Amino acid sequence: FFANVNFQGVGEVGWGEEAAAQLEQDVRNGAAGLKIFKNLGLSARDTDGNRISVDDSRLDPIWAKAGELGIPVLIHSADPAEFWQPYDRFNERWLELTLRPQRIQPPGRSAPFEQIIGEQHNLFRSHPNTNFIAAHLGWLGHDLQRLGALLDEMPNVNVGLGAVIYELGRQPRFAREWLIEYQDRVLMGKDSYNQEEFHTYFRVFETADDYFDYYRRYHAFWQMYGLDLPDEVLRKIYYENALDLVPEIDRSLFP
């Protein structure tokens, strides 16, 4: 459904143009968008062994081609900010990092969180004619005011909701106001397809319920609260915005 990019070879003459040509072929073969994984900015290296930044100009032909083809770029950059914060009892993800210590980002292991996220924002600014979807609310679900300012600045940017419902369900009043304000820029997302987990998403978005469990305790040890979003906002988040951004989706499958 979405094409990918293999960053091996960045640094070779003509790599960017070849990657753009491959994307064009992928679209001819049926791809409806481009998905960029978090290795860009974290682990991807060029032919000299240097980290490839998210806003590396050698990748510009890819983003320009996506804009030319009218397909969106779904991009996951960095990881939750807590992975970079001190691994101690004050870290909200202490349990998760204890269970999965490979997610800890000690100083020097990777570029800092703010650097990677800043590179992503620079990418968005540099390609205003390309539509981007920042996965996981751009990892700014804990600071919706900052995220809103970015959306105000860059009309080509949208955000996905995968694996961040725990951020919204603990700030129900402001999150509700925020989602209503930016209802045209938010897309339903799910980091993994576990059918039993969707109930929590729907309960947060659709009900006014108070104080209920999140489905994965090591992500969020706090309780969730329903946002009771209006039906017209739910329709946009669930599918209408995706239909606008991804023209290849079969509209007949939706109301």
Secondary structure, 3 states (H helix, E strand, C coil): CEECCCCCCCCCCCHHHHHHHHHHHHHHCCCCEEEECCHHHHCCECCCCCECCCCCHHHHHHHHHHHHHCCCEEECCCCCHHHCCCCCCCCCCHHHHHHCHHHCCCECCECCHHHHHHHHHHHHHHCCCCCEEEHHHHHCCCCHHHHHHHHHHCCCEEEECCCCHHHHCCCHHHHHHHHHHCCCCEECCCCCCCHHHHHHHHHHHHCCCCCECCCCCCCCCCCECCCCCCHHHHHHHHHHHHHHHCCCCCHHHCC
